[in-house]
């Protein structure tokens, strides 16, 4: 949720803008802020939330496509699809 004023802060139980951002540990004095959707919601500066999201994406890309001397741990393949039956079939749509 995007937080752009004090009313939004009260709705997410943030008592004051002196509370610290969990990422940069600076006070939450600058708007806009973002509310995370984790099990224990936290309020972040927008720049901090973007930095965290970027780091997660980079980590995922590096995991699935590692740099040069390393090989991929997982290779995703798609099985060739089986042709559809020409008449009828066992599904509910073509049963009639």
Buried (B, 14 or more C-beta within 10 A) or exposed (E): EEBEEEEBBEEEEBEEBEBEBBBEEEEBEEBEBBBBEEEEEBBBBBBBBEBBEEEEEEEEEEEEEEEEEEEEEEEEEEEEEEEEEEEEEEEEEEEE
